[in-house]
Amino acid sequence: MRQKILIFGPGWLGHKYGDFFHDKDGYEANIWRTDIASRADVAADLYHYKPSVVINTAGKTGRPNIDWCESHREETWRSNVEGPKNLAELCAANGVYLVHLSSGCIFNGISPDPDGWTEDDAPNPVSFYTETKVAGDDIVRQYPVLILRIRMPVDKYPSERNLISKLARYPKIINVLNSVTVIDDLLDTTLKLIEARRTGIYNIVNEGPITHQEIMSDYVRIVDPMHCYELISVEELYEQGLVITGRSNCILSTDKLKKEGIVLPNSMARIRMCLEEYKNHLKPLL
């Protein structure tokens, strides 16, 4: 029997999940453009489509970046807190399995655990955007929901949401170790956790943190030998007014995911593979 998946959020990640499940036997996926902060609309969608699984990729991250959220607090709160609350409550009431895409950006700095921030650590958000992600998680985790925390998503296709594209457009970048999430590995891991009907919070990041300089060094070598950039410190990022609100830099632990028998490939190797394909997909745009 085919599982019907309803994906809330017609953005970048929503379409990634839609394309992924479209090619999977036993699944039927549809992407819904709904204001999840409207409880009535969500209830109507669940009644109309009758999904067995809901994936929530909706949320405000801001355009062109999270600084937007500082001046659009009401919109950000509605989308990142009230929306997930509606989905968690209504999915639980209707016996629908919910997967909620969250963020590892709720942590910043050195973690208490040498392996990185764990799913049980208390967040230390540094922006209004990350505060809303913490608030949303706190509500959703009270229900039987699978919460996936991702970091700095990387993909083989150019996109303004792809970390590779973001770094390539900045003339100045910082050089701090961070965890990253390769989209293909996120999708595969999501499927495994859905099939096991896991609930609770999982950090979904590739093995081994990586710096922006390492990524851009390979970008120059693989994609564009003429590309230039300048390395600056985190302090200079703020002093030069390049950002308004705080930016998260952190490493996430994957110990909990490993206990499920899931180990994501090494981040450096996977990013190099993405860069090779990224170059090919970029050519028509040049």
DONU-274875 format. One record per atom (N, C-alpha, C): residue in one letter; x, y negated, z. Coordinates in steps of 0.2 Angstrom, whole numbers, plus 2048, in hexadecimal, padded with zeros to 3 digits. Layout:
N
AXYZ ...
//
This chain:
286
M804806800 M800800800 M8047FA800 R8037F57FB R8077EF7FB R8067EA801 Q80B7E8803 Q80B7E3809 Q80A7DC805 K8057D8808 K8047D1805 K8087CC809 I80C7C8806 I8107C380A I80E7BD808 L80C7B880D L80A7B180B L8107AD80E I8137A9809 I8187A580B I81679E80B F81779B811 F815794812 F81B790811 G81B78B80D G82178780B G823788804 P8217837FF P8237847F8 P8297817F6 G82E7807FB G83477D7FA G83A7827F8 W8407817F9 W8467857F6 W84578C7F9 L84578C800 L845793803 L83F797802 G839793801 G833796800 G83379A7F9 H8367977F4 H83679A7ED H83C79F7ED K84179F7F1 K8467A47F2 K8427AA7F4 Y83E7AA7F9 Y83B7AF7FC Y8367B27F7 G8327AD7F4 G82D7AF7EF G8307B47E9 D8367B17E7 D8397B57E1 D83C7BC7E4 F83E7BC7EA F8417C27ED F83C7C77ED F8367C67F0 F8317CB7F2 F82D7CC7EB H82D7C87E6 H82A7C97E0 H82D7CF7DD D8347D07DE D8377D67DB D8377DC7DF K8347DC7E5 K8347E27E9 K82E7E67E9 D82F7ED7E8 D82A7F17E8 D8267F17EE G8207F27EE G81C7F27F5 G81A7EB7F8 Y81C7E67F4 Y81A7DF7F7 Y8177DB7F2 E8137D77F4 E80F7D27F0 E8107CB7F3 A8137C67F0 A8157C07F4 A8127BA7F0 N80F7B57F4 N80C7AF7F2 N80F7A97F6 I8117A47F2 I81379E7F6 I80D7997F6 W80C7967FC W8067927FE W80978B7FF R8057867FC R80777F7FD R80177D802 T80377D809 T7FE77C80E T801777813 D7FD773816 D80076F81C D7FF773822 I804776824 I80377B829 I802778830 A802771830 A80076E836 A7F976D837 S7F576F831 S7EE76F831 S7EC776833 R7E9777839 R7E777D83B R7E1780837 A7DD77C835 A7D777E831 A7DA78182A D7DE77E827 D7E1780821 D7E5787821 V7E9787827 V7EC78E828 V7E7793829 A7E279282D A7DD79782E A7DA799828 A7D8794824 A7D579681D A7D979A819 D7E0798819 D7E479C814 D7E57A3816 L7E57A481D L7E67AB820 L7E07AF81E Y7DA7AC81F Y7D47AF81D Y7D37B1816 H7D57AC812 H7D47AD80A H7D97B3808 Y7E07B280A Y7E57B7807 Y7E57BD80A K7E47BD811 K7E47C3815 K7EB7C7815 P7F17C3816 P7F77C6816 P7F97CB81C S7FE7CF81B S8007D3820 S8067D0823 V80A7CC81F V8107C8821 V80F7C181F V8117BC824 V8127B5822 V8197B3823 I81C7B081E I8237AD81F I8227A581F N8247A2824 N82479B825 N82B798823 T82B79581D T83179181B T83078981B A82A78781D A82878081D A82B77D823 G82C776822 G82F772827 G83376C824 K833767828 K837761826 K83E761828 T842760823 T849760824 T84C759822 G84875581E G84974E81C G84D74E816 R84B748812 R84F74780C R85274080C P85873F80B P85D745808 P86074980D N85F748814 N86174C819 N85D74A820 I86074D825 I85C74D82B I85B74682E D85F74182C D85E73A82E D85773882D W85473A828 W84D738826 W84873A82C C84A73F830 C845741835 C84573C83B E84B73983C E84B734841 E84672E840 S84472D83A S840727839 S83972A837 H838730836 H832733835 H83073983A R830737840 R82F73C845 R82873F846 E82373B844 E81C73F845 E81C74483F E81E742839 E81E747834 E82274D835 T82874C838 T82C75283A T82A75683F W827753844 W82475784A W81E75B847 R81A758843 R81475C841 R81676283D S81B761839 S81D767834 S82176C838 N82676A83D N82A76E840 N828771847 V82376E849 V820771850 V819773850 E81576E84D E80E76F84D E80C775848 G80F775842 G80E77A83D G81078183F P816782842 P818788844 P81378B84A K81178684E K80C788854 K80678B851 N80378784C N7FD78A848 N7FE791845 L804792842 L80579883F L80679E844 A80979C849 A80A7A284E A8047A4852 E80079F853 E7F97A0857 E7F57A4852 L7F47A184C L7EF7A4847 L7F17AB845 C7F87AC844 C7FA7B2841 C7F97B8847 A7FB7B684D A7FA7BA853 A7F27BC853 A7EE7B7853 A7E77B8853 A7E47BD84E N7E77BD848 N7E57C1842 N7E97C7841 G7EE7C9845 G7F27CF845 G7F67CE83F V7F97C883D V7FD7C7837 V8057C783A Y8097CA837 Y8107CA839 Y8137C3836 L8167BF83B L8197B9839 L8217B9839 V8247B6833 V82B7B5833 V82C7AD833 H82F7AB838 H8307A3838 H8377A2837 L83979D832 L84079B830 L841795835 S846796839 S84979183D S85078F83B S85378C840 S85A78983F S85F78A844 G86578C843 G86A78C848 G86D786849 C86B780846 C86D77A847 C86B77784E I86777B852 I865779858 I86B77985D F87177C85B F87777D85F F87C77885C N880776861 N88677285F N88C773863 G892773860 G898774864 G89A77B866 I89E77C86B I8A178286D I89C786871 S89B78C86F S896790873 S899793879 P89479587E P897799884 P89A7A0882 D8977A387D D8997AA87B D89F7A9876 P8A47AC876 P8A97AC871 P8A77AE86A D8A27B286A D8A07B4863 D89B7AF860 G8997A9864 G8957A4861 G88E7A4865 W88A79F863 W88479E867 W87F7A4866 T87C7A686B T8787AC86A T8707AA86A E86C7AE869 E8657AD868 E8627AB86F D8657AD875 D8637AB87B D8667A587E D86B7A287B D86E79C87E D86979687D A86A791882 A86678B882 A86878687D P864784878 P86677F873 P868779876 N86C775872 N86E76E874 N86E76A86D P86876986B P866765865 P86975E865 V86C75B85F V86F75585F V86B75085A S865752858 S86174D854 S85A74F855 F85674A853 F84E74B853 F84C75184F Y84F75284A Y84E758846 Y84F75F84A T85575F84D T856765850 T852766857 E850760859 E84B76185F E84576485D T842762857 T83C765855 T83D76C854 K84276E851 K844776850 K844779857 V84777685C V84777A862 V83F77A865 A83C775864 A835775867 A83177A863 G83177A85D G82E77F859 G82F78685B D83678885C D83878E85E D835790865 D83578B869 D83378D870 D82B78F870 I82778C86B I82078E86B I81F794867 V823795862 V82279B85D V8247A1861 R82A7A1865 R82C7A7868 R8287AA86D Q8227A686F Q81E7A9874 Q8197AE871 Y81A7AF86A Y8157B4866 Y81A7B9863 P8177BF861 P81A7C485E P81D7C2857 V8227BE856 V8247BA850 V82B7BC84F L82D7BD849 L8347BE847 L8377B7845 I83C7B4849 I83F7AE848 I8467AE845 L8477AC83F L84E7AC83C L8517A583D R8577A5840 R85B79F840 R86179F83B I86179B837 I86679B831 I86A794832 R87079482E R87478F82F R87778D828 M877787826 M87A785820 M87978981A P87378A817 P87278F812 P87678E80C V879794809 V87D794803 V87A7987FE D87A7967F8 D8777997F2 D87B7997EC K87A79E7E7 K87E79E7E1 K87B7997DC Y8757967DD Y8727917D9 Y87378A7DB P8747857D7 P87577E7D9 P86E77C7DC S86E7787E1 S8687767E4 S86A7717EA E86676B7EB E8687667F0 E8677697F7 R86476F7F8 R8647737FE R86A7787FF N86E7797FA N87377E7FA N87977A7FD L87C77D802 L88277A805 L888778800 I88977D7FB I88E77B7F6 I88C7757F2 S8867747F0 S88476E7ED S8857687F1 K8837687F8 K8837637FC K88B7617FD L88F7657FE L8967637FF L8997607F9 A8977637F3 A89A7617ED A8987597EB R8927577EE R8907507ED R89374B7F2 Y89674E7F7 Y8997497FC Y8A07487FB P8A27417FA P8A97407F9 P8AD7407FF K8AA740805 K8AD74180C K8AA747810 I8AD74C812 I8AB751816 I8AF75281C I8AB755821 I8AF757827 I8B175E827 N8B676082B N8B976782B N8B876B831 V8B276D832 V8B1771839 V8AE778837 L8B077D83C L8AE78383B L8A678483C N8A3787837 N89C788838 N89A78F836 S894792838 S891797835 S88D79582F V88C79A82A V888799824 V88479F823 T87F79D81F T87A7A381D T87A7A3815 V87C7A8813 V87B7AA80B V8747AC80A I8717A8805 I86A7AA804 I8687B1802 D86C7B47FE D86B7BB7FC D86B7C0802 D86F7BE807 D8707C280D D86A7C1812 L8687BB812 L8627B9816 L85C7BD813 L85B7BD80D L8557C080A L8557C880C D85B7CB80A D85B7D280C D85A7D4813 T85D7CF818 T85C7D181F T8557D0821 T8527CB81E T84B7C9820 T8477D081E L8487D2818 L8447D8816 L8457DE81B K84B7DF81D K84D7E5822 K8497E3829 L8497DD82B L8467DC832 L83E7DC831 I83C7DA82B I8347DB82A I8327E282A E8367E6827 E8347ED826 E8357F182D A8397EE831 A83A7F1838 A8357EE83D R8317E883A R82C7E483E R8307E2845 R8367DF844 R8397DC84A R8367D684C T8367D4852 T8347CD854 T8397CA859 G8397C485A G83E7C185E G8427BD859 I8487BA85C I84C7B5859 I8527B9856 Y8547B8850 Y85B7BB84D Y85F7B584A N8657B584B N86A7B1848 N86B7B4841 I86A7B183B I86C7B4835 I8717B0832 V8777B2833 V87D7AF830 V8827B482E N8867B2829 N88B7B7826 N8917B782B E8957BD82B E89A7BE82F E8A07B982E G8A37B6833 G8A87B2833 G8A67AA831 P8A87A6836 P8A679F834 P8AB79C82F I8AA79782C I8AE794827 I8AD78C827 T8B3789825 T8B3782825 T8B177F81E H8AF77881E H8AD775818 H8B3775813 Q8B9774816 Q8BF774812 Q8C077A80E E8BF780811 E8C078680E E8BB787808 I8B5785809 I8B0785804 I8B27817FE M8B477B7FF M8B57767FA M8BC7787F7 S8C077B7FA S8C777D7F7 S8C57827F2 D8C17877F3 D8BF78C7EF D8BA7897E9 Y8B67847EB Y8B27807E6 Y8B777D7E0 V8BC77A7E3 V8C17777DE V8C477C7DA R8C67827DD R8CA7877D9 R8C578B7D4 I8BF78C7D6 I8BA7907D2 I8B678C7CE V8B37877D0 V8AE7837CD V8B077D7C9 D8B47787CC D8B57727C9 D8BC7707CC P8C27717C8 P8C876F7CA P8C97687CA M8C57647C8 M8C575C7C8 M8C27597CE H8BE75D7D2 H8BB75B7D7 H8BF7587DD C8BE7527DF C8C274F7E5 C8BD74E7EB Y8C074E7F1 Y8BD74D7F7 Y8C274B7FC E8BF748801 E8C4745807 E8C174980D L8C674B811 L8C474E818 L8C474981D I8BF748821 I8BF743827 I8BD74782D S8BE744833 S8BC747839 S8B574683A V8B274983F V8AB749841 V8AA742844 E8AF73F847 E8AE73884A E8AE733844 E8B273483F E8B272F839 E8AB730836 L8A8735836 L8A1736833 L89C731835 Y89D73083C Y89872C83F Y89A72483F E8A1724840 E8A471D840 E8A3719839 Q8A371D834 Q8A271A82D Q89B71A82B G89671C82F G88F71B82E G88D720829 L890725828 L88E72A823 L88872E825 V88772F82B V88173282E V87E72E834 I87872F835 I87472B83A I87472F841 T871735840 T870739846 T87573E846 G87574284C G87A74784D G87A74D848 R87F750847 R880756842 R88275C847 S87F762845 S881768849 S88776B846 N88C76D84A N891771847 N89277784C C89177D84A C89178384F C89278984B I89378E850 I89479584D I88F79A851 L88B79E84D L8867A2850 L8887A9851 S8867AC856 S8887B3857 S8837B8853 T8867BD851 T8817C284D T8817C9851 D8837C9857 D8837CF85B D87C7D285B K8777CE85C K8707D185C K86E7D4856 L8707D1850 L86F7D4849 L8737DA848 K8797DB84B K87D7E184A K87A7E684E K8767E5853 K8737EA857 K86D7EE853 E86B7EA84E E8667ED849 E8697F1844 G8707F1844 G8747F483E G8747F0838 I8747E9839 I8747E5833 I87A7E0834 V87F7E1830 V8857DD830 V8857D9829 L8857D3829 L8857CF823 L88C7CE820 P88D7CE81A P8947CE817 P8987C8819 N89F7C8819 N8A37C281B N8A17BC817 S8A17B681A S89F7B0817 S8A37AE812 M8AA7AE813 M8AF7AC80E M8AE7B0807 A8AD7B6808 A8AD7BA802 A8A67B97FE R8A17B8802 R89A7B77FF R89A7B07FC I89D7AB7FF I89D7A57FC I8A17A47F5 R8A67A87F5 R8AA7A87EF R8A67AC7E9 M8A27B17EB M89E7B47E6 M8987AF7E4 C8967AB7E9 C8917A67E7 C8947A17E2 L89A79F7E4 L89D7997E0 L89E79C7D9 E8A07A27D8 E8A17A57D1 E89A7A47CD E8957A67D0 E88E7A67CD E88C79F7CC Y88D79B7D1 Y88B7947D1 Y88E7907CB K8947917CA K89878E7C4 K8947907BE N8927967BD N88E7987B7 N8887957B6 H8847947BC H87E7917BC H87E7897BB L8847877BD L88577F7BC L88777D7B5 K8897827B1 K88C7807AA K88677C7A6 P88077F7A6 P87B77C7A2 P8797747A4 L87B7737AA L87A76C7AD L87F7677AB L88576A7A9 L88B7657A8 L88A7627A1 
//
